[in-house]
Structure formats: C-alpha cells, structure tokens
Amino acid sequence: MEEQQLNTKAPPSRGIYLLPNLLTTGAMFGGFYAVVAAMQGKFEAAAIAVFIAMILDGLDGRVARMTNTQTEFGAQYDSLADLISFGVAPGLVMYQWALVHLQTSGDAWGKAGWLAAFIYVACAALRLARFNTQIGKVDKRFFVGLPSPAAAAVMVGMVWVFHDLDVMGRNVQIPALLLTLAVGLLMVSNISFYSFKDFDLRNRVPFVVVLAVVLVLALTTIDPPKVLFGVFLLYALSGPLFWVWRRWRKFQRRKKGVDA
C-alpha cells in the first residue's frame, strides 16, 4: 500500500519559469544583435542594442524576485547572457569601430588591437565568475570590481558619442585601446563600486534628489549618447577616486598619529 502511494506521487517539475528567462533571452539577443550591427558598420544601432540589453538585464532579476521565480537555472543563464551582452558584444563593437584600424600601423599594433579586445572579454568572464562565487559573502552595498553592464556602457557609450560627432574610429585608435584595457582591468580589480542595492524607492528622499533625477532624464532625452556615456564614465571613475580618497585619509590619520 505504501509503495502504491509513493508511486502515485507526481515527479518534480522540470520546467523553467517563462517571464524572467524571457527577459534574459531578450538581453542576450540585444548583445547578439550588437555584434551583427557592428559587423555591418551600424555602430549607433549596436550601442543602443547594448543599452537595451542593460535594461532587460536589470529587469529579469527584479521580476524574478517580485514573482518568486528565482532559480539556480535562471542565475546561471543570466550570467551566460551577461557574458555575451556585456563581454563579447562591447569588445567586438569596439574592435570593429576603432581597434581594427591599428593594423594599418603595423602587425604589432594590429595584434595589440585584437588582444586588447580579448583582454576585455576575458576580464568580463572573470568578473562574472567571481561575482557568482561571492554572492552572500560580500557587502551587498558594494561591487568588487566594476560591474560588467557599467563597463559595457562605457565601451559602447564612447563608440556612440564619437559616432554621433562624426568622428571615425580610426581617428581615436589609441584612446579606444587605452579605454578598453582600463575598463577591462577595472572589472577584475578589488576596487569597490557602490551597488545602489540598498536604495529603496519606497523611502523618503530629499527634494534635491528628485530634482536631480528629473534633470538627468531631461538631459538624456535631449542628448542620449553624451549623457549616458558621461554618467557611466563618472561611475567607472568613482571607484578609483574613492579608493584614492580613502588611502589619502588613512595616510593622514597615520601622519597625525606619528606627529602626536
């Protein structure tokens, strides 16, 4: 009788939740389309596709938490999609726009171009792997290393801004090379970046905060490439600047202790 009761139990569900994984798939499609658009020389469309992927990537996790549909499958799928959208796509977009032209300066420079793009992609993969292993072990208020979506925004933001200014990638090869390497290394650094995860929209905020948000939204609608690139570039610089500031304060405290 007990065996019959056990046999009548329904097997555990092997399906996956549709909505959050559909958003993740949309984000991955944005990264894939960015690569295709860059190969066709449509760099503005490629940059916009990566920013759309960022929006969808930010929504999938929140939707999963709101609908209580968080799964290990979804977490792993999201990481793989992030590698495509914020690792492979920005690296190839930057390479097709500017770094590929380094080969006109010689074989060594040509190799430096695609190696820089590869270093960026490898750093994005390492950043995502480290993030997955540190979940629940670090302060959720801060990211260790520059988040890959922000790194991707800086990369494609530069492409979008200069393309909007009718500046060809071949004319800014060295700045593009340096930016690619710097952003990639920031992702795998131990520098802390504020995560905004403790920011609750239901809490009261000063009036100036609302005014600042409205101002940023208004400026974004007027000139999206410059505003988005500027915002994410400032965020990327905030980590190193605060690191230097904290080091300086620590040095000053030690100096005061010695003088005393």
Salt bridges, closest charged atoms under 4 A:
ASP139 OD2 - ARG141 NH2 2.71
ASP164 OD2 - LYS226 NZ 3.60
ASP200 OD1 - ARG202 NE 3.23
ASP223 OD2 - LYS226 NZ 3.14
